[in-house]
Amino acid sequence: MSDFELVEAAIDLDREIDNLATRYRAAGNFGVQVLNVLNWPAEGLLERLPENARSKLETATVRGLEAAMSAASGSRSLVKDQKPWVNTATTTAVGIVGGMGGLATALAELPVTVTMLMRSVQAVAAEHGFNPDDEQTRKDALLVFAAAGPLKDAGGKPDLNFLSSRVTLTGVNVYIGIGLIAPRLAMVLGRKLAAQTIPVIGAATAAVTNYSYSGYYHEMGQVVFGLRALEEKTGTPFAELVELLSARLDG
C-alpha cells in the first residue's frame, strides 16, 4: 500500500469513528428528552417501582430476551425489515397499550417491546452486511442491550465499558450470554417500567418512553455493528476501535 493509500485509509477510519461518535451522542439524546418530560432524576426511577416488581424483573428480562432472540429472528423470514421510523412507531404504539393499565399491563407488554427492540437491532446488523442468524451476530445484538439505556444519568462521562463484554460473550453460547446481559438490562427496563406506570398519564409516558428506547437501541446498534464492520474492513482490532471512539467522545 502506497503512502497516499495509507493516508486515505487513515482519513476514512477517522471519518467513520467520527460518525459513530455522532451516533452515540444521538442515542443519549433520546433519554434526555424523556427525563425532561418526567422531571425526575434517572437514579430515582427504580425506587419508584414496587419491590415485588423489582424482584421479578431479572427473571422476566431473561425470558423476554430468550423469546425476543427467537421471535425477532423468526419474524424476519415472514416480515421484511422495516424503516427505522416504522419500528419506532410500532414500539411506541405497544407502549401506549402497555401504559393504559398501570404496572400489570406494563409487565405484560415488556416481552413484546424487547422483541421489537431486538428486531430493530437485527435490522441494523443486516444493514451492515451481517446475517442476524449467525452466532457472532446474535452475540453482538446482545451486546447492544448491555449498554446503559436511554434513562441513564444525564451529563455523565460517555460509558463504553459495556463493549468490553464482547470478549466474554465470544466464549459462550447465546443463552449463557443472555444470562450475563440480563442483570444490566433488567435495571434499564426497570426504569422504563417505573416511568410508564405514572398514574393518569401512564399511557402518554409509556409512548414517550418506548419511543426513546427504540431510538436509543437503534443508534447503539449502529455503534456496535459499525465498529464490527470497521474491524472487518480495516483489520483494526475491535478493542482498538473502541479506544478510538472513546477518545473521540472525550474530545
C-alpha positions as CSV (number, residue, x, y, z in Angstrom):
1,M,0.0,0.0,0.0
2,S,1.4,3.4,-1.0
3,D,1.9,6.3,1.4
4,F,-1.1,8.1,-0.3
5,E,-3.3,5.0,0.2
6,L,-2.2,4.8,3.9
7,V,-3.2,8.4,4.4
8,E,-6.6,7.9,2.6
9,A,-7.3,4.8,4.8
10,A,-6.5,6.8,8.0
11,I,-8.8,9.6,6.9
12,D,-11.6,7.1,6.2
13,L,-11.1,5.5,9.6
14,D,-11.2,8.9,11.3
15,R,-14.4,9.8,9.4
16,E,-16.1,6.5,10.4
17,I,-15.1,6.9,14.0
18,D,-16.5,10.5,13.9
19,N,-19.8,9.2,12.5
20,L,-20.1,6.6,15.3
21,A,-19.4,9.2,17.9
22,T,-22.3,11.2,16.5
23,R,-24.5,8.1,16.6
24,Y,-23.5,7.5,20.3
25,R,-24.4,11.1,21.3
26,A,-27.7,10.9,19.4
27,A,-28.6,7.8,21.4
28,G,-28.1,9.6,24.6
29,N,-30.3,12.5,23.5
30,F,-33.4,10.2,23.4
31,G,-33.2,9.7,27.2
32,V,-32.6,13.3,27.9
33,Q,-35.9,14.1,26.2
34,V,-37.8,11.7,28.4
35,L,-36.2,12.8,31.7
36,N,-37.1,16.4,30.8
37,V,-40.7,15.4,30.4
38,L,-40.7,13.4,33.7
39,N,-38.7,15.9,35.6
40,W,-37.2,13.0,37.6
41,P,-33.6,12.1,38.2
42,A,-32.7,8.8,36.5
43,E,-31.4,7.3,39.7
44,G,-34.7,7.8,41.4
45,L,-36.8,5.8,38.9
46,L,-36.1,2.3,40.1
47,E,-37.0,3.3,43.6
48,R,-40.5,4.2,42.4
49,L,-41.0,0.6,41.2
50,P,-42.8,-1.7,43.8
51,E,-40.5,-4.2,45.5
52,N,-42.4,-7.2,44.2
53,A,-42.0,-6.0,40.6
54,R,-38.2,-5.3,41.1
55,S,-37.7,-8.9,42.5
56,K,-39.3,-10.4,39.3
57,L,-37.7,-8.1,36.8
58,E,-34.5,-10.1,36.1
59,T,-36.4,-13.4,35.6
60,A,-38.8,-11.6,33.3
61,T,-35.9,-10.0,31.4
62,V,-34.2,-13.4,30.8
63,R,-37.4,-14.8,29.5
64,G,-38.1,-11.7,27.4
65,L,-34.6,-11.8,25.8
66,E,-34.9,-15.6,25.1
67,A,-38.3,-15.1,23.4
68,A,-37.1,-11.9,21.6
69,M,-34.0,-13.6,20.2
70,S,-36.0,-16.4,18.6
71,A,-39.2,-14.5,17.8
72,A,-37.4,-11.5,16.3
73,S,-35.3,-13.8,14.1
74,G,-38.2,-15.9,13.1
75,S,-40.3,-12.9,12.2
76,R,-37.7,-11.7,9.8
77,S,-38.5,-14.6,7.5
78,L,-42.2,-13.6,7.4
79,V,-42.0,-9.8,7.5
80,K,-39.2,-7.9,5.9
81,D,-37.1,-5.4,7.8
82,Q,-38.9,-2.0,8.1
83,K,-37.6,1.5,8.0
84,P,-36.4,2.7,11.5
85,W,-39.3,5.1,11.8
86,V,-41.8,2.2,11.3
87,N,-40.1,0.1,14.1
88,T,-40.2,3.2,16.3
89,A,-43.8,3.9,15.6
90,T,-44.8,0.3,16.3
91,T,-42.8,0.2,19.6
92,T,-44.4,3.5,20.6
93,A,-47.9,2.1,20.0
94,V,-47.1,-1.0,22.0
95,G,-46.0,1.3,24.9
96,I,-49.3,3.1,24.8
97,V,-51.2,-0.2,25.2
98,G,-48.8,-1.2,28.0
99,G,-49.2,2.0,29.9
100,M,-53.0,2.0,29.9
101,G,-53.4,-0.4,32.8
102,G,-50.5,0.5,35.0
103,L,-47.9,-2.0,36.2
104,A,-49.8,-5.1,35.3
105,T,-50.1,-4.3,31.6
106,A,-46.7,-2.7,31.6
107,L,-45.2,-6.0,32.7
108,A,-47.2,-7.9,30.1
109,E,-46.0,-5.5,27.4
110,L,-42.4,-5.9,28.3
111,P,-41.5,-9.0,26.3
112,V,-43.3,-7.6,23.2
113,T,-41.2,-4.4,23.5
114,V,-38.0,-6.3,23.9
115,T,-38.8,-8.4,20.8
116,M,-39.5,-5.2,18.8
117,L,-36.2,-3.7,20.0
118,M,-34.3,-6.9,19.1
119,R,-35.9,-6.9,15.7
120,S,-34.7,-3.3,15.2
121,V,-31.1,-4.2,16.2
122,Q,-31.1,-7.3,13.9
123,A,-32.2,-5.0,11.0
124,V,-29.2,-2.8,11.8
125,A,-26.9,-5.9,11.7
126,A,-28.4,-6.8,8.3
127,E,-27.9,-3.2,7.1
128,H,-24.2,-3.6,7.8
129,G,-24.0,-6.8,5.9
130,F,-24.2,-9.3,8.7
131,N,-26.5,-12.3,8.9
132,P,-28.7,-11.8,12.1
133,D,-28.9,-15.6,12.5
134,D,-25.1,-16.1,12.7
135,E,-23.9,-16.9,16.2
136,Q,-21.5,-14.0,16.5
137,T,-24.1,-11.5,15.2
138,R,-26.6,-12.8,17.8
139,K,-24.0,-12.2,20.5
140,D,-23.3,-8.7,19.1
141,A,-27.0,-8.0,19.2
142,L,-27.0,-9.0,22.8
143,L,-24.0,-6.6,23.4
144,V,-26.2,-3.7,22.3
145,F,-28.5,-4.5,25.3
146,A,-25.6,-4.3,27.7
147,A,-25.5,-0.5,27.2
148,A,-26.6,1.8,30.0
149,G,-30.0,2.5,28.4
150,P,-31.6,5.9,27.5
151,L,-32.7,6.8,31.0
152,K,-29.2,6.9,32.5
153,D,-27.9,9.9,34.4
154,A,-27.6,12.9,32.1
155,G,-24.3,14.7,31.9
156,G,-22.1,11.8,32.8
157,K,-18.9,10.7,31.0
158,P,-19.6,8.5,28.0
159,D,-19.6,4.9,29.1
160,L,-18.2,2.4,26.6
161,N,-17.4,-0.2,29.2
162,F,-20.3,-2.4,28.0
163,L,-18.3,-3.0,24.8
164,S,-15.7,-4.9,26.8
165,S,-18.3,-7.6,27.4
166,R,-17.8,-8.7,23.8
167,V,-14.7,-10.8,24.8
168,T,-16.8,-12.6,27.4
169,L,-19.7,-13.2,25.0
170,T,-17.4,-14.6,22.3
171,G,-16.6,-17.5,24.5
172,V,-20.1,-18.6,25.5
173,N,-23.3,-19.7,23.7
174,V,-26.1,-17.2,23.2
175,Y,-28.3,-18.4,26.1
176,I,-25.4,-18.1,28.6
177,G,-24.8,-14.7,27.1
178,I,-28.4,-13.8,27.8
179,G,-27.9,-14.7,31.5
180,L,-24.8,-12.4,31.6
181,I,-26.6,-9.5,30.0
182,A,-29.9,-9.8,31.7
183,P,-29.0,-8.2,35.1
184,R,-27.9,-5.0,33.5
185,L,-30.8,-4.9,31.1
186,A,-33.2,-5.6,34.0
187,M,-32.1,-2.3,35.6
188,V,-32.6,-0.5,32.3
189,L,-36.1,-1.9,31.8
190,G,-36.9,-1.3,35.5
191,R,-36.5,2.5,34.8
192,K,-38.8,2.1,31.8
193,L,-41.5,0.3,33.9
194,A,-41.3,2.9,36.7
195,A,-41.6,5.8,34.2
196,Q,-44.6,4.4,32.4
197,T,-46.7,3.5,35.5
198,I,-47.2,7.1,36.5
199,P,-50.9,7.5,37.5
200,V,-53.2,9.1,35.0
201,I,-50.6,9.9,32.3
202,G,-49.2,6.3,32.2
203,A,-50.1,5.7,28.5
204,A,-48.6,9.0,27.3
205,T,-45.4,8.5,29.3
206,A,-45.2,4.9,28.1
207,A,-45.4,6.1,24.5
208,V,-42.6,8.7,25.0
209,T,-40.5,6.1,26.9
210,N,-40.9,3.4,24.3
211,Y,-40.1,6.0,21.6
212,S,-36.8,6.8,23.5
213,Y,-35.9,3.1,23.9
214,S,-36.5,2.4,20.3
215,G,-34.4,5.3,19.1
216,Y,-31.6,4.6,21.7
217,Y,-31.1,0.9,20.8
218,H,-31.3,1.6,17.1
219,E,-28.4,4.1,17.4
220,M,-26.4,1.9,19.8
221,G,-26.9,-1.0,17.3
222,Q,-25.4,1.3,14.7
223,V,-22.4,1.9,17.0
224,V,-21.8,-1.8,17.8
225,F,-22.3,-3.1,14.2
226,G,-20.5,0.0,12.8
227,L,-17.5,-1.0,14.9
228,R,-17.7,-4.6,13.8
229,A,-17.9,-3.6,10.2
230,L,-14.8,-1.3,10.7
231,E,-13.0,-4.2,12.3
232,E,-13.6,-6.4,9.2
233,K,-12.9,-3.6,6.7
234,T,-9.6,-2.3,8.3
235,G,-8.3,-5.2,10.2
236,T,-8.1,-3.0,13.3
237,P,-8.9,-5.0,16.5
238,F,-12.4,-4.2,18.0
239,A,-10.8,-3.1,21.3
240,E,-8.6,-0.6,19.5
241,L,-11.6,0.8,17.6
242,V,-13.4,1.2,21.0
243,E,-10.4,3.2,22.3
244,L,-10.5,5.5,19.3
245,L,-14.2,6.0,19.8
246,S,-13.8,6.7,23.5
247,A,-11.1,9.3,22.8
248,R,-13.3,11.0,20.2
249,L,-16.2,11.2,22.7
250,D,-13.9,12.5,25.4
251,G,-12.6,15.1,23.0
